[in-house]
Amino acid sequence: MKLFYRAVLGIAVFAFCGVFSRAALAQNPVPFINQSLVPDATAPGGEPFTLTVNGTGFASGSVVNWNGSALETQFINGSQLKATVPAAEIATARTASVTVVNPAPGGGASNVALFAVTTATSSVGFGPPYWVLTNSGWAFVGGNFNGDGRTDLALSNYRLSVVLANADGTFQAPVEYDAGNHDSWLSVATADVNGDGKLDLIAASYYQTVAVLLGNGDGTFQPHIDSPGVTGGIATGDFNGDGRLDLAVSDGSTVYILLGNGDGTFQAPADAKTGTGSYRPAAVGDFNGDGRLDLAVPNDNDSTVSILLVIGDGTFSTGSTPGVGLGPITPAVGDFNGDGKLDLAVGGSQGVSILLGIGDGTFSTRSTPGGGLAPSTVGGGRLQRGRQARLGGR
């Protein structure tokens, strides 16, 4: 009888330890901000206010950072945080970088959302244009690479170039980086792929290579690390919820998913099928409300958008495929009708298609308001008074 009770006790202890171990090993995902901040701008010299941040993958203990400094943060749920912005942070005109940081285990910093501290005007004015002369110009992305609170640029084409911003809206001379023996780069993205709090660069070439340049935090970057060969438009997100950033690379009729190892390297790609002509970066958002990041992939040849719903292990199932106008580009994601469900705005040669989310990964019948002829990008937010920078290619 004693042996029986000992056996039962041993099984119970083993089961408890197994449950405890699984709980202990649970990882917080890398959070993702997938809507505009609320509010997204204010006038300088105002009173303290509450900032609402909407996204995916927030955890108890998540903190909203304002230009790298933690704000007093209230966890509402996995898709919403509220933070108190002190008056001192909005005393003068500036543009602040807002991120969400999830605690360990796993966790890490989200993508950047910008908040404008500026005086409202009835019109938008720009200073005279000037040129930043580089050997790049095919694709570019903005990010604060040296931690000074200003948005810098990374550009790609025949070279990868980094252009740091000055305080007066001008830019420093470009610095070129070797990204390997590949003479044409299709796309470039920026994210903190190794979780050290510094922005890194990711570039995909025409020659089936993804190069990662880890950032030093001072505007310079380390030698490139090559990852398994795919090419196309790059999107980033924690698609399997393990606290490490992953890549989604669109390539014709396939999206390749490269799960991150957390050190700037990635695993061999898995693939998910889309329509044809899907070379632009996918849009990222939680389209079915399950707390996981999904993809919206524009299909140029089919005039559709493929909605890929994440299963949870970094693989995707094909959801709906709503039709849009001709030549769709990367969708903009936002809650355009205020119902708490993510919608899509998709530009193309016929204007901008608005797809209202049902909340289960499907979308309602599209509308197409006038957007001019063949818009090349679509984004949410409001225009700010500033200076224009033009970028010259080869």
Secondary structure, 3 states (H helix, E strand, C coil): CHHHHHHHHHHHHHHHHHHHHHHHCCCECCCEECCCCECCEECCCCCCEEEEEEEECCCCCCEEEECCEECEEEEEECCEEEEEECHHHHCCCEEEEEEEEECCCECEECCCEEEEECCCCCCCCECCCCEEECCEEEEEEEECCCCCCCCEEEEEECCEEEECECCCCCECCCEEECCCCCCCEEEEEEECCCCCCCCEEEEEECCCCEEEECECCCCCECCCEEECCCCCEEEEECCCCCCCCEEEEECCCEEEEECECCCCCECCCEEEECCCCCCCCCEEECCCCCCCCEEEEEECCCCEEEEEEECCCCCEEECCCCECCCCCCCCEEECCCCCCCCEEEEEECCEEEEECECCCCCECCCECCCCCCCCCCCCCCCCCCECCCEEECC
